Amino acid sequence: MQNVMRFGAAAAALLAATSVSAGPASAAAHGRPGFHRGAGGVVFAQTDATTGNQVVVYHRGDDGRLTRLAAYDTGGLGGVLDGSMVDHLASQGSLTFDRENSLLYAVNAGSNTVSVFAVHGDRLRLRQIIPSGGTFPVSVAAHEDTVYVLNALNGGSVQGYTVEDGRLHPRHGWNRPLGLDPNATPQFTNTPGQVGFADWGHKLVVTTKANGNDVDVFALDDDGAPAPAPVVTNLPNAVPFAFVTDPAGRTLYLTEAGPNAVASFTVNHDGTLTPRQTAATGQQATCWITAVGDLLYASNAGSATVSIYRAGAGGALAPIGTAATDPGTVDSAASRDGRFLYVQTGGQGIVDEYAINPDGTLSPIGSETVPDAVGGEGVVAV
């Protein structure tokens, strides 16, 4: 928690100043043995353990509660950015489900690789471990048969891939350096935060956090290849961290860790961003964000809370309230039916479980401690 509070303090200061075979699966330490596909769904959580990264699989019951099933080795190592404690990767999208291809992508930040799992209900099969095209991968984005990986260190970069026969194929010429200051410290506030698609998959968006305070937007051609350079929108002192978009990808909802706020922008055809509304959370270290229909859930790592907003026309943001979590609120994911939210908390490696009420508020229904996941990030609900 001390380092998370430093994140909030650092942001405040900025504001004031200017192919591999299938991997093994270990039996769950508790819960039902074996595997099943029953009612409910599945939640995946990544440990980011530096001794060996794993994806832990949970069955989601009809009541939203989780039961641990198994843990799968990714075949790579987790990583820890300097200065971090509850948020070792300081990113959103480190574990990504590609629904189009039924694949799960997990970054191995300490190995500079990405693991590709085939998803069969609540079973995973490790199909591939592939280089990330840079150093310290932290985020993955998928759209149709195009995938991009964001690398955080040595100035940052993005690497593009296509999906063929359930595997990633790196595309030569689809690597773009971000040109960030590689020596800026602390690392966890001065490395890029997320890569994602916008504008129906025609644009690739990258946030740089305090290293430039920029949102980079690369135009993509019809094949998915990026433009030579991005269109850059500078947001002084904002520390742009993570984002989601509306279904069309034309409105972007961004967390700003500098002022601790959620801000909305229109993504223009030329790649520029037009600001619409900014809503202060009143919390500390507002960094991650999840959309559930028109509801937005922003994680406040320094306050152990989630801030809730309803998105409206023109990027309007209507505050609904906050919900308490375990210490170190980081990534989150919602069930596909929009009934439940799962919030990863890095302080003790706990996933908190909530029912989403009709008015958008959250009711706690339980929690699960993920083995070896203190400081870990990456959670997916399917």
Secondary structure, 3 states (H helix, E strand, C coil): CHHHHHHHHHHHHHHHCCCCCCCCEEECCCCCCCCCCCCCEEEEEECCCCCCCEEEEEEECCCCCEEEEEEEECCCCCCCCCCCCCCCCCCCCCEEEECCCCEEEEEECCCCEEEEEEEECCEEEEEEEEECCCCCEEEEEEECCEEEEEECCCCCEEEEEEEECCEEEEEEEEEEECCCCCCCCCHHHCCCCEEEEECCCCEEEEECCCCCCEEEEEEECCCCCECCCCEEEECCCCCEEEEEECCCCCEEEEEECCCCEEEEEEECCCCCEEEEEEEECCCCCEEEEEEECCEEEEEECCCCEEEEEEECHHHCEEEEEEEECCCCEEEEEECCCCCEEEEEECCCCEEEEEEECCCCCEEEEEEEECCCCCCCCCEEEC
